[in-house]
Amino acid sequence: MKSIQGSRIVGLSALEIGTMVAVIWLVHGIDEQGMRMTIGGTARTSCILFLCAFVASALRRIWSNSISAWLLQNRRYLGLSFAVSHTYHAIACTGLWFVTYWCLP
């Protein structure tokens, strides 16, 4: 865990979430189903990253170990990773709107 710290967390999160989105679009297509799957996936990653950043301080107080220390030290970068994930989520929401209302069958 020590090697993944600071801005490297944000870069790896952006790369992994971007890869997840690309795989979903390759498997399901860039249509309504693909956008809905992407929205669900990015909602889950956003939730996990937000919770990690949000509970870091409280978790450190009640459970003092190396994991809670790492979460507290990298809380800012976990929050930025949440912002990256939420940006992908917003892109997918906009894509769903586009394929639903502009790409009529």
N, C-alpha and C positions, 0 to 999 in steps of 0.2 A: 504494500500500500504506500510505502514511503516514496517510491519512484513516481507515482502519479499524484502530482500536487500542482497547485497554482493554475496558471493559464493552460497547462497541458490537459487539465480536466475539461475545460471548455472546448478545446480543439478535438479531443477524442469524442466528446459527446456529440459535437456537430457532425463529425465523420460517421459515427455509429448510427445516429438518428437519420442522417441523410442516406446512408446505406439501407436502413430499414425502409425508408420511404421509397427508394428506388426499387427494392426487391418487391414491395407490395405492388407498385405500379407495373413492374414487369410480369408478375404473376396474375394480377387481377385486371390490369389495363388502366388507362387513364380515363375512366368513365365513372358513372355514379357509384358503382360498387367499389372500385378502387379508391375513390375519394373518401367514401364512408369508412373503409378499412384503415386508411391513412389517418383519418380524424380519430378513430378509436385508438390506434397505436400511439399517436403523438399525445393524446390525452393521458394515456397511461404513463408514458415516459415523463411528461410534464408533472403529473401527480407525484411520482416517485422522487423526482429531483426537488420539487417544492417542499415535500415533507422532510427530505434529508436536510435541506437548508433551514427549515422552520424549527425542527425539533433538536437541532444540534446543541444549543445551549442548555436546554432542559435535560436532554439525555446525558450530557456531560456531568451535570449536577447529581443525577440519581444513579448513573452507571459509569463510573470512572474507569475507563480502560483505553486501549490504544485506538479502537474504532471510534469511540465518541470523541476522543482528542483529535483524530484526523478529520472527522466531520466538522468540528468546531473551527479548526485551523483553515479549512477549505470552504467554509460556509459561503463566502462571497462568490467563489467560482462555481459552486453548486447552484447558486441563484442565477448566475449568468448562463449556466447550462440550461436552467429552466427557461430563461428568456429565449435561448436558441430553439429549444424544443417547442415553445409556444409560437415562435415565428413559423416553424414548419407547420404547426397546427393551423395558424391563420392562413397560410398558403393553401392548405388542403380545404379549409372552409370556403375560401374564395374560389378554388377550383370546383368544389361541389356546386356552388352557386352558378358558376359559369357553365358547367356541363348540364345542369338542370334547366336553366332558363335561356341559355343562348344556343345550345347545341340540341335543338329540338329534333326528334327522330322524324 
